[in-house]
Amino acid sequence: MPELLDHCRGKGKRVLFDICDDPWDYPELSPIIDAAGEAEFCTTSSDGLARKLRCRLGVRTEVIKEPPDCAYGEPRVAPVGNRVRLLWFGSDSNADSLGGLVESLMPLTSAYKLELILVGGLRRAYEPVLASASAGFSVAFKQWEPGILDQEMERSDIVLIPRRAGRWSDLKSENRLVTALAGGRIAVAGEIESYEKLSDWCVLTSDFRSAVTDILERPELYGKKVESGQKHVRRHYDPAVIRKHWQQILA
């Protein structure tokens, strides 16, 4: 990293580090910590991580939001018949957040036929969740590839985003929640700082069973939340908006 910085500066370049995960939490990212402190400035999509970078490294840090990871979709909440299609998506490092999720929702199978789709990187990270499936609650894995999230978002009724235990989720950005709203789906998510700014248009809770039950009982209410939330995403997280922000800070 020091040699790379020297080389870039020798070419007359400014050095910017775009940091999407807390480098203090991942040993493989540790080489960038000192280097980032020598950069002209850093960017990140999380307000919490920006504060940490400024505090620990004393480096100028800009918060640039991430655009949705899927196409805009027609807002919809109500499932077809009694089949409820649930969707989770994320990096494999978040797979451990799924522990106990299926078990907590299992009582709903007395009234609904549940289906949970997991979109991730490597199947082996999700084997414990796949093994918890039952006759009334199917769980399937789809490996990420271009277009797969658009496809599964369109098929789904509700997006689930449980938080990881401990401090691992504290400084995450709101990208997955933004993606759910862009796709036109209500999300039930764990409570972390970055999600609070979107709390009017989702359900933040640790009680996923009660939240899913309430959504299924009041689909019109939650449908309106999604419609309003998607408008907010278009105003603040659309690629065109974020492109302008990048242009401003790089000018």
Disulfide bonds with the S-S distance in Angstrom:
none
